[in-house]
Amino acid sequence: MLEIERSRTGLPILKIEGRFINSSYDPVREAQLWLKNQVTKLNDFNKIIILGLGNIYHCFELRNAFPDKEIIILEVDGELLNGSLAHFNALTAFQIFHISKASDIFGNSKIMDASENIFCTLRLPSTQILNKGIFDEIETLLTGRSSYALTQFGQARREYKSQIDFHNLPSDQVLSVKDIASAFRNSDERLTKERRVLYILEELIR
Amino acid sequence: MKILIVQLLRLGDIVLSTPVIQGLRDQYPNAKIDLLINRQFENVVRLLPEINQCYFFDRELIQSAIGESDRFIFEAFDRVEQLICSLNSQNYNHIFNLTHNKLSAYLTGAIQAETRIGLWYDDQNGPRIESAWFQHLNFDQQGSDTNCFHFVDIYKYSAQINRPRLGIRLRENAADREWVINYLRKSTKGGPHIVIQALTSDAKKNWQLKKFRSSIESIYASMPEANFTLLGSPNEEGQLRKAFGDLKFCEILICDLGRAYSLLLKSDLLITGDTSIKHIASASEIKIIELCLGSSDFKRTGAYSENAIIIQSQEACAPCQHNSNCPYSSHLCSDRISHELMSVVAVDTLRTRGLHLSKIAEEFSDEAKFYRVDIYKTGTWMALEEASGDFESQVLKTIRKFATKLYVQHSANERNIFLEMGTEADHLAMLMREMSAKTSLKILMQLFEKYEKSLNLKQFRINTIENDFYRYRLSDPNPIKLGSLLKELKSFEDQDETKPESLSAHFFIDDKTPTFVGLRKLQTALSKAKLKTEIEMKLVRSLQIDLEV
């Protein structure tokens, strides 16, 4: 059950099934401290997919720090999502999507569009407690490092679709660039732009 | 016109690219000249003149995207692709790939351009080297003294720069200059200012810090008026403070490249290992003493500065392979060089501009070899060994280097080299006259005569092998006969008293090589040897005439 309470600094905070998901003292300060450790990493990305809405103040801080970056928020808990939207008007400025099961991300055009660009996935601290299992699964899929996820993302990418032999990917392990290289090699020998990129990456692994 | 220069090596290599950038700017004043370098050396850009736009290859970011399993698998692809797209949008006319490795070759091939100089891969995944100078670099990886050309020269020649004497050039920032003036005002005692870059990026190339310390103390004892600054990067600060922190007369300066360059411009002597600082120093008038240890390859990357002194350890294993670890518990090449040697050379360089270097070389001949850098008027860098007893070999090396240059130029331009060798031959004669001052003209003429005879013999042997080759080709070509022909070639090389570059080193034929490929390679090697010998012969004969007059 979702409850709204006030922090000691007077800000609304969320309580789910008796547990606070924000700092009950100063949620803004908590979010600022968290963001401090993420800034360097995030500078290198233009699109950020945030897993979990729970710590809403984290999203606000992120938006303040990076007003120009595209931020997509994925939330699993429908009640939390609706409750939050009702209490925090500022959330309407974000692209927030309800994901009920992990594979839903492949049916979401915004997420698939984001994957066409350089993006990073950021997991909010609350997702380590609330719906951890599903968020773990979403996080894994968003890395594209399983045969299933890569096939889904790869199919969406026209330029790679014709060049990667997706059946040739190992199905039981975390995929690496080397695995893509093996799947590439079975196609024709002409040096396309994508193949060049792959060779460049292989040189970097060496 | 739009030109892209690809330089994906380290900081020093970027600095070594400045002469070619300057040369291109002189030749094409209105061209847009862009540079592609690794992001980690972003700081050097403000020192580089004549660059319109700099692109960065995010090597570290891409490598982490490949390696970290929590990052999107296509991220690394996307980053490289994004870079290629932004470079392609520029529609370059020419690309100069100054990085002789596969990564840059794939990248260069992916960028659209009318011409590409240097290594690149075409659409059929075939390696292409569109410059005789880069081909020369490719086939002479372990080249001898006479075959090796400095990277700066290779870059300039391959870009066909009209001003061969162009050296390294950097841009000084006014704020850095101001800062250095204030810094020197505080520390100066009126004597010369000595800058020391004690640490390199590779432990194998480092000289012991305690030896640096002893050298500094000895120099100070001889020249108490001297000022000392130890340069270092932030990650070297701890080591430097520990080793030199208590030396009252020696400042430790941790600063950026801009300030380091300004300091070098105002200082008198730099003592350094194989570092980018020596290349930055080459853009100034400062005297340079370079310690060549570990895998340092001074023949290609030595200080590009006239009269720079290069000290190479006499240890048998030096120089070692770049990628191999030192098998010894301590670095023997570094151990071998004493602090006395360094202090004597430094004091002599400051007091007499290295007038007594050959005597010092004799005295410390069991520790190191000493070289002095000369940049010829025709634009060739050469490190000449300072050893009194090795005059003959120096003369031969110089002639051969000129011959190699003429030979590669011939391959590059496909022009009649014998019509164009005048300038090189004139300059060689001038050099020989200078060299003859060390001995007598008579001895030099005798040397030429001896050399001419050996070249005659060499020509005769090449002709014999060539005749055998044609006879063999007309008969029934088979691998056994080809093998015996190769043996003949090998024994010819072994017998050659002038010890030239190896012919057989230019190609590799194993049991699986088809006979026709072997034949083609052999024919190429023979014609190369024939032409090079002919060039050497012409040079020697023209020297004989010039010097006699």
Interface residues (C-beta under 8 A of the other chain):
Chain A: D44 S115 N117 I118 F119 C120 T121 E139 L142 T143 G144 R145 L150 F153 R157 Y160 V174 L175 S176 V177 I180 E189 R190 L191 K193 E194 R196 V197 L198 Y199 I200 L201 E203 L204 I205
Chain B: D58 R59 L61 I62 Q63 I66 S69 D70 R71 F72 I73 F74 E75 A76 F77 D78 R79 V80 E81 Q82 I84 N101 K102 L103 Y106 L107 G109 A110 Y121 D122 D123 Q124 N125
